[in-house]
Amino acid sequence: MSAPWRRRASWRRRAVVLVVVIAVTVIVVVAVRFASAALFTAALAMPAFDAWVARWSPVPAREEISLASSTPADLYRPRHPRAAVLLVHGLSPAGRRHPELVRLARLFARHGYLVMVPQFEGLASFHLSGHEVEETRKAITRLRAESHTVAVVGFSFGAGPALLAAADESGLGWIGSFGGYADLRNVIVFLTTGVHQFGSERYRGHVEEYNRWKLLALLAPLVDDAHDRETLRRIASRRLANPFDDVHALAADLGPAGRAVMELSESRREEQTRRLLAHLSPATRDALDRLSPVTVASRLHGRLWLVHGAADDSIPFTESLRLAAASGAGARVIILDSFHHTGPQAPWRMLLRRASDARALFLLVDAILHEPRAARDASSVATRP
């Protein structure tokens, strides 16, 4: 074997070793860099995987605390918190103890977030009065005493109070809305007729009859007449428990303000709904304006993440598009085809048939967990009606 040939063979071996070392190094770096985001995304999309991972992870301690307003809250404390996040639940009797919300809180805590989940009794009773906004502000103040970096996330109808409170805060790490709304009037039109639109695009979805009574419960506290408020609350409560319950006697006892809201919840035509909205009492119309975060969207500072399921039957995805447009260049909206309201329709569909959703969710989680600077400057609005 000649010396030049041996030198060439030796060089080839060194080159192969170098390539292998570089490849392994790249794989290790990528694995370390994206491991947390991949685990978070998989656990978020697949509860079974989350349960498996939880078996091998320390269980975050959960403390029951009381905020300044005597609002009870759960605090999930990791061993070494690096940031804090406030989760605002939606319309659910389970409130802060909704199984999916508890799972998400523990998931955040396992990734280093101190998590606070207050109990909003109004939202747990399907009510939205505006008191939730002040309670959210107090929760943010409490978290600021625990961490220099605080994020706020609202879900469904809880996103309204979360965004309204966040608009008065500066220096938040990031703000999130999952299945939230911009303007309650648009939501009312959608819940009664299925009609929703953004810009020149117009859509019509399926109307869930159950949602009519959720809407009635939501609107009842906004009526200025005390007798009508209580009567509407009773009607909504009975119809939510039994959609076929006869409430005619109660409805006949309503005054003008209460009848207007009752007719609104039972409307099935867009033009009728819009006419009834215009003829609500001044106090009720003012409340709808006050509780609609589109009015303060331009004051939301820092990163704003808006995530919505295209198949949402409670709040249309066009509301997140509207919030993004109103908030300016600092917002990013992600429309997920395989998500239904605030959760996945089926994990296997999301990961196998909705790969683009999995990718979008992964990039969102990665930005939240690992790329604070890049995410803070995010200005793209990715929409997919």
C-alpha positions as CSV (number, residue, x, y, z in Angstrom):
1,M,0.0,0.0,0.0
2,S,1.5,3.3,-1.1
3,A,2.0,6.2,1.3
4,P,-0.3,8.6,-0.6
5,W,-3.1,6.0,-0.6
6,R,-2.7,5.5,3.2
7,R,-2.8,9.3,3.7
8,R,-6.0,9.6,1.7
9,A,-7.6,6.7,3.6
10,S,-6.6,8.2,6.9
11,W,-8.1,11.5,5.8
12,R,-11.3,9.8,4.8
13,R,-11.6,8.1,8.2
14,R,-11.0,11.4,10.0
15,A,-13.6,13.1,7.8
16,V,-16.2,10.4,8.5
17,V,-15.5,10.6,12.2
18,L,-15.8,14.4,12.1
19,V,-19.1,14.2,10.2
20,V,-20.5,11.7,12.7
21,V,-19.4,13.9,15.6
22,I,-21.0,17.0,14.1
23,A,-24.2,15.1,13.3
24,V,-24.4,13.7,16.9
25,T,-23.7,17.1,18.3
26,V,-26.4,18.7,16.2
27,I,-28.9,16.0,17.2
28,V,-28.1,16.4,20.9
29,V,-28.3,20.2,20.7
30,V,-31.6,20.1,18.9
31,A,-33.0,17.4,21.3
32,V,-32.0,19.5,24.4
33,R,-33.2,22.7,22.8
34,F,-36.7,21.5,21.8
35,A,-37.3,18.7,24.3
36,S,-39.3,20.7,26.7
37,A,-41.5,22.2,24.0
38,A,-42.0,18.8,22.4
39,L,-43.0,17.2,25.8
40,F,-45.3,20.1,26.7
41,T,-47.0,20.0,23.3
42,A,-47.5,16.2,23.4
43,A,-48.8,16.3,26.9
44,L,-51.2,19.2,26.0
45,A,-52.6,17.3,23.0
46,M,-52.7,13.8,24.5
47,P,-54.0,13.4,28.0
48,A,-52.8,9.8,28.1
49,F,-49.2,10.8,27.3
50,D,-49.5,13.6,30.0
51,A,-50.6,11.0,32.6
52,W,-47.6,8.8,31.6
53,V,-45.1,11.6,31.9
54,A,-46.7,12.8,35.2
55,R,-45.9,9.4,36.7
56,W,-42.2,10.1,36.3
57,S,-42.2,13.8,37.2
58,P,-42.4,15.5,40.6
59,V,-46.0,16.5,41.5
60,P,-46.1,20.3,41.9
61,A,-47.4,21.4,45.3
62,R,-50.8,22.9,45.2
63,E,-51.6,25.5,47.8
64,E,-55.1,27.0,48.5
65,I,-54.9,30.7,49.1
66,S,-57.2,33.7,49.3
67,L,-56.7,36.9,47.4
68,A,-57.3,40.4,48.7
69,S,-60.9,40.2,47.5
70,S,-61.5,36.9,49.4
71,T,-61.4,35.1,46.1
72,P,-60.1,31.6,46.6
73,A,-57.3,30.4,44.4
74,D,-55.0,27.5,43.8
75,L,-51.3,28.1,43.6
76,Y,-49.2,25.4,41.9
77,R,-45.6,25.9,43.0
78,P,-42.7,24.2,41.2
79,R,-39.4,23.6,43.0
80,H,-37.6,26.4,41.2
81,P,-40.1,28.8,39.6
82,R,-38.7,30.9,36.8
83,A,-41.9,32.8,35.9
84,A,-45.5,33.0,36.9
85,V,-48.8,32.6,34.9
86,L,-52.4,33.4,35.8
87,L,-55.1,31.1,34.4
88,V,-58.6,32.5,34.1
89,H,-61.2,29.8,33.7
90,G,-64.3,30.1,31.5
91,L,-68.0,29.3,32.1
92,S,-67.8,26.1,34.0
93,P,-69.4,24.9,37.3
94,A,-66.1,23.2,38.1
95,G,-64.3,26.6,37.9
96,R,-60.6,26.4,38.9
97,R,-60.9,22.6,39.5
98,H,-62.0,21.8,36.0
99,P,-60.0,18.6,35.2
100,E,-58.5,20.0,32.0
101,L,-57.5,23.3,33.7
102,V,-55.9,21.4,36.6
103,R,-54.0,19.3,34.1
104,L,-52.8,22.4,32.3
105,A,-51.8,24.1,35.5
106,R,-49.7,21.1,36.6
107,L,-48.2,21.0,33.1
108,F,-47.1,24.6,33.3
109,A,-45.7,24.0,36.8
110,R,-43.7,21.0,35.7
111,H,-42.0,23.4,33.2
112,G,-41.0,25.9,35.8
113,Y,-44.1,28.2,36.0
114,L,-45.6,29.3,39.3
115,V,-49.3,28.9,38.4
116,M,-52.3,30.7,40.0
117,V,-55.9,29.7,39.2
118,P,-58.5,31.8,41.0
119,Q,-62.1,30.7,41.5
120,F,-64.4,33.2,39.7
121,E,-67.8,32.4,41.2
122,G,-69.6,34.5,38.6
123,L,-68.0,32.5,35.7
124,A,-68.7,29.3,37.5
125,S,-72.3,30.3,37.6
126,F,-72.3,31.2,33.9
127,H,-72.4,34.9,34.8
128,L,-70.3,37.8,33.6
129,S,-70.8,40.9,35.6
130,G,-67.5,42.8,35.4
131,H,-66.4,42.0,38.9
132,E,-64.2,39.4,37.4
133,V,-62.0,42.1,35.9
134,E,-61.1,43.6,39.3
135,E,-60.5,40.1,40.7
136,T,-58.1,39.4,37.9
137,R,-56.2,42.6,38.6
138,K,-55.8,41.6,42.2
139,A,-54.6,38.2,41.2
140,I,-52.0,39.8,38.9
141,T,-50.8,42.0,41.8
142,R,-50.4,39.0,44.0
143,L,-48.4,37.1,41.4
144,R,-46.1,40.2,40.8
145,A,-45.1,39.8,44.5
146,E,-44.0,36.3,43.7
147,S,-42.3,36.7,40.4
148,H,-40.7,39.3,38.2
149,T,-42.2,37.8,35.0
150,V,-46.0,37.3,35.0
151,A,-48.2,36.1,32.2
152,V,-52.0,36.1,31.9
153,V,-54.1,33.5,30.0
154,G,-57.9,33.5,29.7
155,F,-60.1,30.7,28.4
156,S,-63.4,31.1,26.6
157,F,-65.5,33.7,28.3
158,G,-62.8,34.1,30.9
159,A,-60.6,35.6,28.2
160,G,-62.7,38.8,28.3
161,P,-61.9,39.7,32.0
162,A,-58.3,38.5,31.5
163,L,-57.7,40.8,28.6
164,L,-59.5,43.7,30.1
165,A,-57.4,43.4,33.3
166,A,-54.2,42.9,31.3
167,A,-54.8,46.2,29.4
168,D,-54.2,48.1,32.6
169,E,-50.9,46.3,33.3
170,S,-47.5,47.1,32.0
171,G,-44.5,44.8,31.8
172,L,-46.4,41.5,31.5
173,G,-44.3,38.7,30.1
174,W,-47.0,37.6,27.7
175,I,-50.8,37.5,27.4
176,G,-52.9,34.6,26.0
177,S,-56.4,34.1,24.9
178,F,-57.7,30.6,24.1
179,G,-61.1,30.5,22.5
180,G,-61.8,34.1,23.6
181,Y,-64.0,36.9,22.3
182,A,-63.6,40.4,21.1
183,D,-67.1,41.8,21.1
184,L,-70.0,40.3,23.0
185,R,-72.5,41.5,20.4
186,N,-70.8,39.3,17.8
187,V,-70.9,36.4,20.1
188,I,-74.6,36.9,20.7
189,V,-75.3,36.9,17.0
190,F,-73.3,33.7,16.6
191,L,-74.9,31.9,19.5
192,T,-78.4,32.7,18.3
193,T,-78.0,32.4,14.5
194,G,-74.6,30.8,13.8
195,V,-73.6,33.8,11.7
196,H,-70.0,35.2,12.1
197,Q,-67.8,37.2,9.9
198,F,-64.5,39.0,9.6
199,G,-63.8,41.6,6.9
200,S,-65.5,40.5,3.7
201,E,-65.7,36.8,4.8
202,R,-69.0,35.6,6.1
203,Y,-69.6,32.2,7.7
204,R,-72.6,30.3,9.2
205,G,-72.1,27.6,11.8
206,H,-74.3,25.2,13.7
207,V,-76.3,26.6,16.6
208,E,-76.2,24.5,19.8
209,E,-79.5,25.0,21.6
210,Y,-77.8,24.5,24.9
211,N,-75.7,27.6,24.3
212,R,-78.9,29.7,24.2
213,W,-79.4,29.1,27.9
214,K,-75.7,29.7,28.6
215,L,-76.2,33.0,26.8
216,L,-79.3,33.8,28.9
217,A,-77.4,33.1,32.1
218,L,-74.6,35.3,30.9
219,L,-76.8,38.2,30.1
220,A,-79.0,38.0,33.2
221,P,-76.7,40.0,35.5
222,L,-76.5,42.8,32.9
223,V,-80.2,43.6,33.2
224,D,-80.7,46.6,35.5
225,D,-84.1,45.5,36.9
226,A,-83.5,43.3,40.0
227,H,-86.7,41.3,39.6
228,D,-86.0,40.5,35.9
229,R,-82.4,39.6,36.8
230,E,-83.5,37.0,39.2
231,T,-86.3,35.7,37.0
232,L,-83.9,35.3,34.0
233,R,-81.4,33.6,36.3
234,R,-84.1,31.0,37.3
235,I,-85.2,30.5,33.7
236,A,-81.6,29.9,32.6
237,S,-80.9,27.6,35.5
238,R,-83.9,25.4,34.8
239,R,-83.3,25.3,31.1
240,L,-79.6,24.4,31.5
241,A,-80.7,21.5,33.8
242,N,-83.6,20.5,31.5
243,P,-83.9,22.1,28.0
244,F,-87.6,21.0,27.8
245,D,-88.6,22.5,31.2
246,D,-91.7,24.6,30.9
247,V,-90.7,28.2,31.9
248,H,-93.7,30.0,30.3
249,A,-95.1,31.1,33.7
250,L,-91.7,32.6,34.7
251,A,-91.3,34.3,31.3
252,A,-94.8,35.9,31.5
253,D,-93.7,37.6,34.8
254,L,-90.8,39.5,33.1
255,G,-90.8,43.2,32.7
256,P,-89.7,45.1,29.5
257,A,-86.0,44.7,30.2
258,G,-86.2,41.1,31.0
259,R,-88.5,40.3,28.0
260,A,-86.0,41.9,25.6
261,V,-83.2,39.7,26.9
262,M,-85.4,36.6,26.8
263,E,-86.4,37.3,23.2
264,L,-82.8,37.9,22.3
265,S,-81.7,34.5,23.6
266,E,-84.6,32.8,21.6
267,S,-84.0,34.7,18.3
268,R,-83.1,32.6,15.3
269,R,-82.7,35.2,12.6
270,E,-79.7,37.6,12.2
271,E,-81.7,40.7,11.5
272,Q,-84.0,40.0,14.5
273,T,-81.0,39.5,16.8
274,R,-79.3,42.7,15.6
275,R,-82.6,44.6,16.1
276,L,-83.1,43.2,19.6
277,L,-79.5,44.1,20.5
278,A,-80.1,47.7,19.4
279,H,-83.2,47.9,21.6
280,L,-81.7,46.6,24.8
281,S,-81.7,49.0,27.7
282,P,-78.9,51.6,27.8
283,A,-77.5,50.0,31.0
284,T,-77.3,46.5,29.3
285,R,-75.8,48.0,26.1
286,D,-73.2,49.8,28.2
287,A,-72.3,46.6,30.0
288,L,-71.8,44.8,26.7
289,D,-69.4,47.5,25.6
290,R,-67.6,47.5,29.0
291,L,-67.1,43.7,29.0
292,S,-65.8,43.6,25.3
293,P,-62.0,43.5,25.2
294,V,-61.9,44.8,21.6
295,T,-62.3,48.3,23.2
296,V,-59.0,47.9,25.0
297,A,-57.1,45.7,22.6
298,S,-54.8,48.5,21.4
299,R,-53.6,48.9,25.0
300,L,-52.4,45.4,25.4
301,H,-48.6,45.6,25.7
302,G,-46.1,42.9,25.0
303,R,-46.7,39.5,23.4
304,L,-50.3,38.6,22.7
305,W,-51.1,35.0,21.7
306,L,-54.6,34.3,20.4
307,V,-55.4,30.6,19.8
308,H,-58.8,29.5,18.6
309,G,-60.4,26.3,17.3
310,A,-62.0,26.7,13.9
311,A,-64.9,24.4,15.0
312,D,-65.7,26.3,18.2
313,D,-69.4,26.3,18.7
314,S,-69.5,28.7,21.7
315,I,-67.3,31.6,20.4
316,P,-66.4,31.9,16.7
317,F,-62.8,31.9,15.6
318,T,-63.4,35.2,13.9
319,E,-63.4,36.9,17.3
320,S,-59.7,36.0,17.7
321,L,-59.0,37.5,14.2
322,R,-60.9,40.6,15.3
323,L,-58.8,40.9,18.5
324,A,-55.6,40.5,16.5
325,A,-56.6,43.2,14.1
326,A,-57.6,45.6,16.9
327,S,-54.5,45.0,19.0
328,G,-52.0,45.9,16.3
329,A,-48.6,44.4,15.2
330,G,-47.8,42.7,18.5
331,A,-50.4,39.9,18.2
332,R,-50.1,36.5,16.7
333,V,-53.3,34.5,16.1
334,I,-53.3,30.7,15.5
335,I,-56.5,29.0,14.2
336,L,-56.4,25.3,14.9
337,D,-58.6,23.1,12.6
338,S,-58.6,20.1,15.0
339,F,-59.6,22.0,18.2
340,H,-63.1,22.4,19.5
341,H,-63.6,25.4,21.8
342,T,-60.8,25.1,24.4
343,G,-59.7,21.5,23.7
344,P,-58.7,19.0,21.0
345,Q,-61.5,17.0,19.3
346,A,-59.3,13.9,19.2
347,P,-55.6,13.7,19.8
348,W,-54.9,11.2,17.0
349,R,-56.7,13.5,14.5
350,M,-54.6,16.5,15.7
351,L,-51.3,14.7,15.4
352,L,-51.9,12.5,12.3
353,R,-54.4,14.3,10.2
354,R,-53.8,17.9,11.5
355,A,-50.0,18.1,11.3
356,S,-50.1,21.8,10.7
357,D,-52.0,22.3,14.0
358,A,-49.4,20.2,15.8
359,R,-46.6,22.3,14.3
360,A,-48.4,25.6,15.2
361,L,-49.0,24.5,18.7
362,F,-45.4,23.3,19.1
363,L,-44.0,26.6,17.8
364,L,-46.3,28.5,20.2
365,V,-45.2,26.4,23.2
366,D,-41.5,26.7,22.2
367,A,-41.8,30.5,22.0
368,I,-43.4,30.6,25.5
369,L,-40.9,28.3,27.1
370,H,-37.6,29.1,25.4
371,E,-37.7,32.2,23.1
372,P,-39.0,35.1,25.2
373,R,-37.2,37.7,23.2
374,A,-38.2,36.4,19.8
375,A,-41.8,35.9,21.0
376,R,-41.9,39.3,22.5
377,D,-41.2,40.8,19.0
378,A,-43.6,38.5,17.2
379,S,-45.7,40.5,14.8
380,S,-47.0,38.0,12.3
381,V,-50.7,37.2,12.2
382,A,-51.2,33.7,10.7
383,T,-54.8,33.1,9.9
384,R,-56.5,30.1,8.3
385,P,-60.3,30.5,8.1
